[in-house]
Each structure stands twice: as C-alpha cells, then as structure tokens.
Amino acid sequence: MDVIKRTVSKLLRQIADKIDGGTCELDEEQAMNIMATIGHEPLSKDSACSYLNISRSKFDSLVADGKLPKEKKRRGFKELVWFKDELMLSN
C-alpha cells in the first residue's frame, strides 16, 4: 500500500506542478473528477465553518441564500454533513 500512496503522491505533485506552470492538459471534467475523488470528505457544520473561516450564523445565512449547498443526511448517522468538495465549488 505504501507504494500506491507514494505513486499517487508523485502523480498529484506532477499535476500540481503543471497547473502552476500553466502546462496542465487536464480538461475541466478530469479536474472535477480528481476533486470529487480526493475532496469528498464529510464535514460537520462546525468543521465546515472552520474550513471556510466563517461564523455559524454567516454559514446558515449563505446556505439559506443558496450560496452554499444544503446539508446532507447519511444513512446510519444522525449528524448532518456538508462535503468539502461541494463547499470548495460554492466558495
């Protein structure tokens, strides 16, 4: 498994270097797939507020205004969540 993790790390660094250098050949769909794969992390409201560096009341206001996505329910969990990649896209 360490070999796989090192390979993923190397590939992501290569992609980041190409993006920074303006030579990245990823199209928007490929970039979105990468974001969805590595950024689809569930966050509580408190964690989402910390991630976005905003207060809970500001967060609630942005959700109510449709500027941030609504919460999601996960089967078997009581806590509502937001997904990091969805917050990144909205931000």
QUISUL-V842972 format. One record per residue. N is the residue number from 1. OMEGA is omega in radians with two decimals (NA if undefined). Layout:
N_OMEGA ; N_OMEGA
This chain:
1_3.12 ; 2_3.13 ; 3_3.14 ; 4_-3.14 ; 5_3.11 ; 6_3.13 ; 7_3.09 ; 8_3.12 ; 9_-3.14 ; 10_-3.14 ; 11_3.12 ; 12_3.09 ; 13_3.11 ; 14_3.12 ; 15_3.13 ; 16_3.12 ; 17_3.12 ; 18_3.10 ; 19_3.14 ; 20_-3.12 ; 21_3.12 ; 22_-3.12 ; 23_-3.09 ; 24_-3.13 ; 25_3.10 ; 26_3.00 ; 27_-3.06 ; 28_-3.12 ; 29_3.11 ; 30_3.12 ; 31_3.12 ; 32_3.11 ; 33_3.10 ; 34_3.13 ; 35_-3.12 ; 36_-3.11 ; 37_-3.04 ; 38_-3.08 ; 39_-3.07 ; 40_-3.09 ; 41_3.14 ; 42_3.12 ; 43_2.99 ; 44_3.11 ; 45_3.13 ; 46_3.13 ; 47_3.11 ; 48_3.10 ; 49_3.10 ; 50_3.14 ; 51_-3.12 ; 52_3.14 ; 53_3.11 ; 54_3.12 ; 55_3.10 ; 56_-3.12 ; 57_3.09 ; 58_3.11 ; 59_3.13 ; 60_3.13 ; 61_3.14 ; 62_3.08 ; 63_-3.14 ; 64_3.13 ; 65_-3.14 ; 66_3.13 ; 67_3.00 ; 68_-3.12 ; 69_3.06 ; 70_3.14 ; 71_3.11 ; 72_3.01 ; 73_3.06 ; 74_-3.13 ; 75_3.10 ; 76_-3.14 ; 77_3.09 ; 78_-3.05 ; 79_3.05 ; 80_-3.09 ; 81_2.97 ; 82_-3.13 ; 83_-3.03 ; 84_-3.11 ; 85_3.10 ; 86_3.08 ; 87_3.12 ; 88_-3.11 ; 89_-3.11 ; 90_-3.02 ; 91_NA
